[in-house]
Amino acid sequence: MVKIIIDTDPYPHLSPNNTWRHLFDLPSEPDPSSPSNLISPLELEQTSKAHSHFTPSTVPSHKMILRTLAQHPRDTVSIVAIGPLTNLALAAAEDPGTLLRAKEVIVMGGAIDIPGNITPLAEFNTHADTIAFARVLALTSPHPKSTMPPWPPGSDIKTHLPDYPYPLDPSDIRRRLKVKLLPLDVTTPHVLSEGMLRRFTDPLLDAGSRPHSPLAEWLTGVLAQAWEKTKGSGGLSLHDPLAVWHAYHKRDEWQIETARDIRVESMGQWTRGACVVDRRGRPSLQKRGGNTVIEVDVDKEVTHDRGGWQDERKGNRIEQVTASPVWQPGQAKDETFAETLLQMLFPG
């Protein structure tokens, strides 16, 4: 059960009638003490018509993900994840084969070569549910078991998130999940400043402006505190919007490092949620020639390669977005994307 609590006191004139909350009432679970019983059938019908473009679902999110993927042809549905990967991990645990029908999973999360934003090493989305993040990334591996997170001591989580079967998809034993990661490294430099926002909203908020823009008024108020918190930083980083933009913008204008073995630390006291990559520059054991691990059981640990970082049969295969159409590594923070976004929100 999720309760939605929104502070609308500062902008009551921009808030919908509270009857919208009743769109989430479950007819199969009547509660005599619930305020929903104070609303008439006519009011409920009027509320549904008023929100005709919104269809609420009483199905858990992870099941809705699986249902959507099952109802559409393979490689036609892209998933954009801009929060912790809990629901994707639950979907993968229930039916990994169906989740692999996704064309791609675009993830905003992680910090690779820069500090985190919730701890010195971790970005919020990876830190909030490290096990979920690690399990989803493991679906990109030729051998998912090689990067699966360990179970916390005394935890019963294994009853909810069982080990993945092999093969993941019996109809295509070589199929893996395609994950595109947009870490803080690429999202942080795309910023929105107060000046840029006001350039678009001020003309819409002037006393003589017609029509008046409720969206401009709401954004101006909501972001007021953000400007105080980001003062001196160059602006508000557009982490989530950039991930959404990547989903539909021309792909040949983005720089992507493919097949990168990125793993998430799930148990460390100080490093939980950190993204780990191998920076040693060592060649794979398979490419060294001579004494390789080809004949060794893939599940066995090799003394001189703890974690299987040099074994090509192990590790994750992540596509890391490293540059956007408007920003390249080494450049200063940039507002070009913010301007593009505001032009879409306030055309004309």
GIGIJO-V672622 format. One record per helix or strand. SS is the DSSP state (H for helix, E for strand). FROM is the first residue (numbers start at 1). TO is the last residue. If there is no record, write none. Layout:
<<SS:FROM:TO> <SS:FROM:TO>>
This chain:
<<H:9:14> <H:18:24> <H:35:38> <H:41:50> <H:61:71> <E:78:81> <H:86:99> <E:104:108> <E:122:122> <H:124:128> <H:130:138> <H:144:147> <H:157:159> <E:179:182> <H:184:187> <E:190:192> <H:194:205> <H:214:222> <H:224:229> <E:236:237> <H:239:248> <H:251:253> <E:255:260> <E:263:264> <E:274:276> <H:285:288> <E:302:302> <E:305:305> <E:318:324> <E:327:327> <E:334:334> <H:336:345>>
